[in-house]
Amino acid sequence: MKPSRQEILDYVLKTLQDLSRDWDYSNPVTEKSLLFTELGFESLDAVVLGTTIQEHYGQQMPFSELLVEIGRDQRDLSVGELVDFVGTNLKAADSVPAEHAL
């Protein structure tokens, strides 16, 4: 069964809050937080986050395409937009090949 948007949001926020302990960012991370300008993400951080999310859900997602689009448009990405991206690209657990299921 595919997780709800709220479940994805909760997971992404927890992951970002865990990561933010290592940063010089003390404000709460919310759905409206911007990854690059507010949280100080660099491209490698986005790759690590994407990999972490894929490993958690046991699925590949087109994060590289998302990052290319953001770079091309020269814009930032909010946590909420990331959650929507994950929700859109996440397949239901029963449609994931067994070797990729967690």
N, CA and C atoms as an extended XYZ file, in Angstrom:
306
Properties=species:S:1:pos:R:3:atomname:S:1:resname:S:1:resid:I:1 pbc="F F F"
N         0.832       -1.179        0.000 N   MET     1
C         0.000        0.000        0.000 CA  MET     1
C         0.881        1.249        0.000 C   MET     1
N         0.543        2.182       -0.818 N   LYS     2
C         1.313        3.412       -0.947 CA  LYS     2
C         1.096        4.291        0.291 C   LYS     2
N         2.177        4.858        0.850 N   PRO     3
C         2.014        5.721        2.019 CA  PRO     3
C         1.258        7.002        1.651 C   PRO     3
N         0.582        7.568        2.630 N   SER     4
C        -0.142        8.820        2.412 CA  SER     4
C         0.855        9.980        2.316 C   SER     4
N         0.373       11.111        1.826 N   ARG     5
C         1.226       12.292        1.750 CA  ARG     5
C         1.731       12.664        3.148 C   ARG     5
N         0.862       12.549        4.155 N   GLN     6
C         1.266       12.888        5.522 CA  GLN     6
C         2.371       11.957        6.021 C   GLN     6
N         2.275       10.680        5.699 N   GLU     7
C         3.319        9.729        6.106 CA  GLU     7
C         4.650       10.060        5.423 C   GLU     7
N         4.589       10.424        4.152 N   ILE     8
C         5.810       10.814        3.438 CA  ILE     8
C         6.371       12.091        4.047 C   ILE     8
N         5.502       13.067        4.307 N   LEU     9
C         5.941       14.326        4.922 CA  LEU     9
C         6.593       14.062        6.269 C   LEU     9
N         5.959       13.251        7.101 N   ASP    10
C         6.524       12.934        8.422 CA  ASP    10
C         7.914       12.315        8.286 C   ASP    10
N         8.075       11.386        7.341 N   TYR    11
C         9.376       10.744        7.145 CA  TYR    11
C        10.425       11.758        6.669 C   TYR    11
N        10.083       12.587        5.681 N   VAL    12
C        11.038       13.556        5.145 CA  VAL    12
C        11.416       14.577        6.223 C   VAL    12
N        10.431       15.071        6.976 N   LEU    13
C        10.735       16.040        8.044 CA  LEU    13
C        11.632       15.425        9.108 C   LEU    13
N        11.343       14.185        9.501 N   LYS    14
C        12.196       13.527       10.508 CA  LYS    14
C        13.614       13.365        9.977 C   LYS    14
N        13.732       12.948        8.723 N   THR    15
C        15.049       12.770        8.117 CA  THR    15
C        15.811       14.094        8.075 C   THR    15
N        15.140       15.164        7.656 N   LEU    16
C        15.785       16.477        7.598 CA  LEU    16
C        16.147       16.989        8.988 C   LEU    16
N        15.292       16.745        9.962 N   GLN    17
C        15.601       17.174       11.328 CA  GLN    17
C        16.793       16.407       11.882 C   GLN    17
N        16.878       15.125       11.552 N   ASP    18
C        18.040       14.340       11.969 CA  ASP    18
C        19.309       14.891       11.313 C   ASP    18
N        19.230       15.207       10.022 N   LEU    19
C        20.381       15.753        9.306 CA  LEU    19
C        20.748       17.146        9.805 C   LEU    19
N        19.746       17.940       10.177 N   SER    20
C        20.003       19.331       10.558 CA  SER    20
C        20.766       19.446       11.871 C   SER    20
N        20.846       18.391       12.625 N   ARG    21
C        21.648       18.428       13.859 CA  ARG    21
C        23.119       18.684       13.548 C   ARG    21
N        23.547       18.315       12.353 N   ASP    22
C        24.937       18.514       11.935 CA  ASP    22
C        25.158       19.862       11.259 C   ASP    22
N        24.100       20.642       11.062 N   TRP    23
C        24.212       21.918       10.365 CA  TRP    23
C        24.152       23.061       11.355 C   TRP    23
N        24.396       24.246       10.857 N   ASP    24
C        24.249       25.460       11.654 CA  ASP    24
C        22.867       26.049       11.421 C   ASP    24
N        21.847       25.209       11.454 N   TYR    25
C        20.477       25.642       11.218 CA  TYR    25
C        19.659       25.249       12.431 C   TYR    25
N        19.151       26.237       13.157 N   SER    26
C        18.461       25.933       14.403 CA  SER    26
C        16.949       26.148       14.336 C   SER    26
N        16.430       26.690       13.232 N   ASN    27
C        14.990       26.893       13.106 CA  ASN    27
C        14.295       25.565       12.824 C   ASN    27
N        13.008       25.485       13.137 N   PRO    28
C        12.284       24.248       12.821 CA  PRO    28
C        12.211       24.037       11.310 C   PRO    28
N        12.333       22.796       10.898 N   VAL    29
C        12.194       22.444        9.489 CA  VAL    29
C        10.711       22.143        9.270 C   VAL    29
N        10.104       22.836        8.298 N   THR    30
C         8.681       22.670        8.021 CA  THR    30
C         8.473       22.328        6.548 C   THR    30
N         7.232       22.125        6.197 N   GLU    31
C         6.876       21.823        4.811 CA  GLU    31
C         7.239       22.986        3.879 C   GLU    31
N         7.282       24.192        4.410 N   LYS    32
C         7.588       25.371        3.597 CA  LYS    32
C         9.079       25.699        3.550 C   LYS    32
N         9.893       25.009        4.318 N   SER    33
C        11.342       25.268        4.324 CA  SER    33
C        11.925       25.014        2.939 C   SER    33
N        12.839       25.885        2.524 N   LEU    34
C        13.504       25.748        1.224 CA  LEU    34
C        14.838       25.044        1.423 C   LEU    34
N        15.063       24.001        0.645 N   LEU    35
C        16.247       23.159        0.848 CA  LEU    35
C        17.558       23.920        0.649 C   LEU    35
N        17.651       24.714       -0.396 N   PHE    36
C        18.936       25.325       -0.726 CA  PHE    36
C        19.162       26.658       -0.015 C   PHE    36
N        18.194       27.565       -0.065 N   THR    37
C        18.424       28.888        0.524 CA  THR    37
C        18.253       28.910        2.034 C   THR    37
N        17.304       28.167        2.556 N   GLU    38
C        17.098       28.160        4.006 CA  GLU    38
C        17.974       27.138        4.725 C   GLU    38
N        17.934       25.903        4.235 N   LEU    39
C        18.651       24.825        4.923 CA  LEU    39
C        20.113       24.736        4.508 C   LEU    39
N        20.499       25.505        3.497 N   GLY    40
C        21.896       25.531        3.080 CA  GLY    40
C        22.345       24.290        2.320 C   GLY    40
N        21.418       23.601        1.695 N   PHE    41
C        21.766       22.409        0.912 CA  PHE    41
C        22.700       22.770       -0.230 C   PHE    41
N        23.580       21.853       -0.534 N   GLU    42
C        24.363       21.902       -1.757 CA  GLU    42
C        23.957       20.677       -2.557 C   GLU    42
N        24.397       20.594       -3.792 N   SER    43
C        23.917       19.506       -4.650 CA  SER    43
C        24.203       18.126       -4.053 C   SER    43
N        25.347       17.964       -3.411 N   LEU    44
C        25.665       16.667       -2.807 CA  LEU    44
C        24.666       16.326       -1.701 C   LEU    44
N        24.257       17.334       -0.921 N   ASP    45
C        23.266       17.089        0.133 CA  ASP    45
C        21.952       16.592       -0.461 C   ASP    45
N        21.555       17.184       -1.589 N   ALA    46
C        20.315       16.766       -2.249 CA  ALA    46
C        20.432       15.331       -2.757 C   ALA    46
N        21.596       14.965       -3.271 N   VAL    47
C        21.817       13.599       -3.739 CA  VAL    47
C        21.732       12.625       -2.565 C   VAL    47
N        22.351       12.970       -1.444 N   VAL    48
C        22.313       12.109       -0.251 CA  VAL    48
C        20.876       11.955        0.240 C   VAL    48
N        20.129       13.056        0.281 N   LEU    49
C        18.741       12.986        0.718 CA  LEU    49
C        17.923       12.113       -0.230 C   LEU    49
N        18.106       12.298       -1.529 N   GLY    50
C        17.393       11.482       -2.506 CA  GLY    50
C        17.707       10.000       -2.343 C   GLY    50
N        18.973        9.694       -2.137 N   THR    51
C        19.385        8.300       -1.940 CA  THR    51
C        18.770        7.729       -0.671 C   THR    51
N        18.757        8.519        0.389 N   THR    52
C        18.172        8.085        1.658 CA  THR    52
C        16.686        7.774        1.488 C   THR    52
N        15.974        8.637        0.788 N   ILE    53
C        14.538        8.431        0.550 CA  ILE    53
C        14.321        7.176       -0.288 C   ILE    53
N        15.108        6.999       -1.338 N   GLN    54
C        14.970        5.806       -2.189 CA  GLN    54
C        15.244        4.530       -1.406 C   GLN    54
N        16.265        4.554       -0.566 N   GLU    55
C        16.581        3.368        0.240 CA  GLU    55
C        15.449        3.072        1.222 C   GLU    55
N        14.892        4.121        1.817 N   HIS    56
C        13.803        3.935        2.773 CA  HIS    56
C        12.599        3.259        2.120 C   HIS    56
N        12.251        3.722        0.920 N   TYR    57
C        11.081        3.178        0.225 CA  TYR    57
C        11.418        1.998       -0.685 C   TYR    57
N        12.703        1.683       -0.855 N   GLY    58
C        13.100        0.543       -1.666 CA  GLY    58
C        12.782        0.705       -3.138 C   GLY    58
N        12.819        1.959       -3.616 N   GLN    59
C        12.470        2.239       -5.007 CA  GLN    59
C        13.364        3.327       -5.574 C   GLN    59
N        13.633        3.212       -6.853 N   GLN    60
C        14.333        4.264       -7.576 CA  GLN    60
C        13.321        5.334       -7.978 C   GLN    60
N        13.732        6.591       -7.878 N   MET    61
C        12.896        7.712       -8.305 CA  MET    61
C        13.762        8.659       -9.125 C   MET    61
N        13.170        9.418      -10.023 N   PRO    62
C        13.962       10.284      -10.913 CA  PRO    62
C        14.444       11.579      -10.255 C   PRO    62
N        15.195       11.450       -9.156 N   PHE    63
C        15.703       12.631       -8.452 CA  PHE    63
C        16.636       13.456       -9.338 C   PHE    63
N        17.422       12.799      -10.182 N   SER    64
C        18.343       13.557      -11.035 CA  SER    64
C        17.571       14.478      -11.970 C   SER    64
N        16.448       14.001      -12.485 N   GLU    65
C        15.620       14.842      -13.353 CA  GLU    65
C        15.055       16.031      -12.582 C   GLU    65
N        14.646       15.799      -11.343 N   LEU    66
C        14.141       16.882      -10.500 CA  LEU    66
C        15.220       17.928      -10.273 C   LEU    66
N        16.436       17.491       -9.953 N   LEU    67
C        17.529       18.429       -9.692 CA  LEU    67
C        17.920       19.203      -10.950 C   LEU    67
N        17.896       18.543      -12.098 N   VAL    68
C        18.190       19.227      -13.366 CA  VAL    68
C        17.142       20.304      -13.616 C   VAL    68
N        15.881       19.968      -13.388 N   GLU    69
C        14.794       20.938      -13.591 CA  GLU    69
C        14.966       22.146      -12.676 C   GLU    69
N        15.305       21.909      -11.442 N   ILE    70
C        15.491       23.004      -10.477 CA  ILE    70
C        16.673       23.881      -10.895 C   ILE    70
N        17.753       23.246      -11.311 N   GLY    71
C        18.917       24.002      -11.765 CA  GLY    71
C        18.616       24.807      -13.014 C   GLY    71
N        17.900       24.208      -13.930 N   ARG    72
C        17.552       24.890      -15.179 CA  ARG    72
C        16.661       26.094      -14.898 C   ARG    72
N        15.697       25.929      -13.991 N   ASP    73
C        14.763       27.001      -13.665 CA  ASP    73
C        15.345       27.996      -12.659 C   ASP    73
N        16.518       27.673      -12.128 N   GLN    74
C        17.187       28.496      -11.113 CA  GLN    74
C        16.227       28.869       -9.982 C   GLN    74
N        15.647       27.833       -9.415 N   ARG    75
C        14.728       28.036       -8.303 CA  ARG    75
C        15.068       27.076       -7.173 C   ARG    75
N        14.428       27.286       -6.061 N   ASP    76
C        14.652       26.433       -4.906 CA  ASP    76
C        13.557       25.372       -4.845 C   ASP    76
N        13.697       24.462       -3.920 N   LEU    77
C        12.739       23.376       -3.740 CA  LEU    77
C        12.293       23.365       -2.289 C   LEU    77
N        10.999       23.441       -2.061 N   SER    78
C        10.494       23.375       -0.689 CA  SER    78
C        10.367       21.913       -0.263 C   SER    78
N        10.316       21.708        1.026 N   VAL    79
C        10.110       20.361        1.556 CA  VAL    79
C         8.788       19.811        1.033 C   VAL    79
N         7.753       20.640        0.976 N   GLY    80
C         6.454       20.202        0.475 CA  GLY    80
C         6.520       19.754       -0.974 C   GLY    80
N         7.269       20.485       -1.799 N   GLU    81
C         7.420       20.077       -3.205 CA  GLU    81
C         8.157       18.746       -3.305 C   GLU    81
N         9.158       18.553       -2.444 N   LEU    82
C         9.883       17.286       -2.425 CA  LEU    82
C         8.940       16.146       -2.045 C   LEU    82
N         8.109       16.377       -1.046 N   VAL    83
C         7.145       15.359       -0.612 CA  VAL    83
C         6.181       15.023       -1.743 C   VAL    83
N         5.705       16.050       -2.458 N   ASP    84
C         4.804       15.809       -3.589 CA  ASP    84
C         5.506       15.007       -4.684 C   ASP    84
N         6.771       15.321       -4.937 N   PHE    85
C         7.556       14.586       -5.925 CA  PHE    85
C         7.658       13.113       -5.532 C   PHE    85
N         7.984       12.863       -4.263 N   VAL    86
C         8.101       11.477       -3.791 CA  VAL    86
C         6.755       10.773       -3.933 C   VAL    86
N         5.675       11.423       -3.501 N   GLY    87
C         4.351       10.826       -3.591 CA  GLY    87
C         3.953       10.498       -5.017 C   GLY    87
N         4.293       11.378       -5.948 N   THR    88
C         3.965       11.171       -7.357 CA  THR    88
C         4.752       10.007       -7.942 C   THR    88
N         5.998        9.854       -7.522 N   ASN    89
C         6.882        8.849       -8.122 CA  ASN    89
C         6.954        7.539       -7.348 C   ASN    89
N         6.296        7.491       -6.218 N   LEU    90
C         6.325        6.282       -5.394 CA  LEU    90
C         5.259        5.308       -5.870 C   LEU    90
N         5.681        4.097       -6.149 N   LYS    91
C         4.741        3.059       -6.557 CA  LYS    91
C         4.193        2.391       -5.302 C   LYS    91
N         3.017        1.871       -5.399 N   ALA    92
C         2.445        1.136       -4.276 CA  ALA    92
C         3.326       -0.061       -3.975 C   ALA    92
N         3.436       -0.412       -2.709 N   ALA    93
C         4.338       -1.485       -2.287 CA  ALA    93
C         4.036       -2.805       -3.003 C   ALA    93
N         2.768       -3.061       -3.313 N   ASP    94
C         2.464       -4.330       -3.972 CA  ASP    94
C         2.838       -4.340       -5.447 C   ASP    94
N         3.232       -3.155       -5.998 N   SER    95
C         3.666       -3.120       -7.407 CA  SER    95
C         5.177       -3.084       -7.541 C   SER    95
N         5.888       -3.105       -6.414 N   VAL    96
C         7.342       -3.080       -6.424 CA  VAL    96
C         7.859       -4.509       -6.573 C   VAL    96
N         8.808       -4.752       -7.477 N   PRO    97
C         9.374       -6.096       -7.583 CA  PRO    97
C         9.919       -6.569       -6.242 C   PRO    97
N         9.782       -7.833       -5.943 N   ALA    98
C        10.172       -8.382       -4.643 CA  ALA    98
C        11.600       -8.064       -4.261 C   ALA    98
N        12.511       -8.029       -5.248 N   GLU    99
C        13.918       -7.766       -4.911 CA  GLU    99
C        14.147       -6.328       -4.458 C   GLU    99
N        13.153       -5.424       -4.687 N   HIS   100
C        13.290       -4.037       -4.271 CA  HIS   100
C        12.448       -3.715       -3.050 C   HIS   100
N        11.596       -4.606       -2.641 N   ALA   101
C        10.736       -4.358       -1.478 CA  ALA   101
C        11.554       -4.495       -0.199 C   ALA   101
N        11.200       -3.689        0.775 N   LEU   102
C        11.900       -3.753        2.070 CA  LEU   102
C        11.254       -4.726        2.998 C   LEU   102
